[in-house]
Amino acid sequence: MPSPTPSDPLQRYQAAASAVADARSGSLFGKPCFKLHGKAFVCFFQDQMVFKLTGDSHTEALALAGASLFDPSGKGRPMKAWVQVPADHSPQWPALAQQAAAGLPG
């Protein structure tokens, strides 16, 4: 019997990110993140998962209802490669995490 999906967004974030082989937990702007080879590819912010994406993956993630460019300062200076995806879309988080990891150099 498969394990139930965690109800807490932080647990869903951890499950999605840790499913990426060799991912290590860390910190990005004081927020929990996961890194590969020392480079962050996802983080957790305001009960949402944030992904560093490119190309079609970036466009598709940004098109999800409620998704936005990541603006950790809240001062209208978003990080263009990073897309913040609401917990409503957490079933898609694992695939987005894989796409973010695949987009890292090296």
C-alpha positions in Angstrom: 0.0 0.0 0.0 1.5 3.4 -1.0 2.2 5.8 1.8 -0.3 8.7 2.0 0.7 12.1 0.6 1.7 14.4 3.5 -0.8 17.1 4.2 1.8 19.7 5.4 3.3 21.7 2.5 6.8 21.5 4.1 6.6 17.7 4.2 5.4 17.7 0.6 8.3 20.0 -0.4 10.8 17.7 1.4 9.4 14.6 -0.2 9.5 16.1 -3.7 13.0 17.5 -3.4 14.6 14.6 -1.7 13.4 12.3 -4.4 16.1 13.8 -6.7 19.1 11.6 -6.5 22.1 13.1 -4.7 20.1 16.2 -3.6 21.3 17.7 -0.3 19.4 20.0 2.0 20.7 23.5 2.6 19.7 27.1 2.8 19.0 29.8 0.3 18.3 33.4 1.6 17.7 31.8 5.0 15.0 29.5 3.5 15.2 25.7 3.2 16.5 24.5 -0.1 18.0 21.5 -1.8 21.2 21.6 -3.8 23.0 19.4 -6.3 26.8 19.8 -6.6 26.5 22.9 -4.4 23.9 24.7 -6.6 20.3 25.3 -5.4 17.5 24.1 -7.6 14.5 24.3 -5.3 13.6 26.1 -2.1 10.6 26.4 0.2 9.0 29.9 0.8 5.6 30.9 2.2 4.3 27.3 2.1 5.1 27.1 -1.6 7.8 25.4 -3.5 10.2 27.4 -5.7 12.0 25.9 -8.7 14.9 27.1 -10.8 13.7 26.4 -14.3 14.4 27.2 -17.9 12.7 26.9 -21.3 9.4 25.1 -21.6 9.5 23.9 -18.0 9.7 27.5 -16.8 6.9 28.6 -19.1 4.6 25.7 -18.0 5.2 26.2 -14.3 4.6 29.9 -14.6 1.3 29.2 -16.3 0.0 27.3 -13.3 -2.8 29.1 -11.4 -1.2 31.2 -8.6 2.4 30.7 -9.8 4.7 33.7 -9.9 8.3 34.7 -10.3 10.1 34.3 -7.0 10.6 37.7 -5.2 12.1 36.8 -1.9 12.5 40.4 -0.9 9.0 41.4 -1.7 10.3 44.6 -3.3 9.3 43.9 -7.0 12.7 42.4 -7.9 11.8 38.8 -8.9 14.4 36.3 -9.8 13.5 35.5 -13.4 14.7 31.9 -13.5 12.8 30.9 -10.3 9.1 30.1 -10.3 7.1 30.0 -7.0 4.4 27.3 -7.3 1.5 27.1 -4.7 0.8 24.1 -2.6 -2.4 23.5 -4.6 -0.1 22.1 -7.3 2.0 19.9 -5.0 1.2 16.8 -7.0 3.3 18.4 -9.7 6.2 19.4 -7.4 8.2 16.1 -7.8 8.3 16.4 -11.6 9.1 20.1 -11.4 11.9 19.3 -8.9 13.3 16.7 -11.4 13.2 19.3 -14.2 14.9 21.9 -12.1 17.6 19.5 -11.2 18.1 18.4 -14.8 18.5 22.1 -15.8 21.6 22.6 -13.6 24.9 22.8 -15.3 27.4 19.9 -14.8 
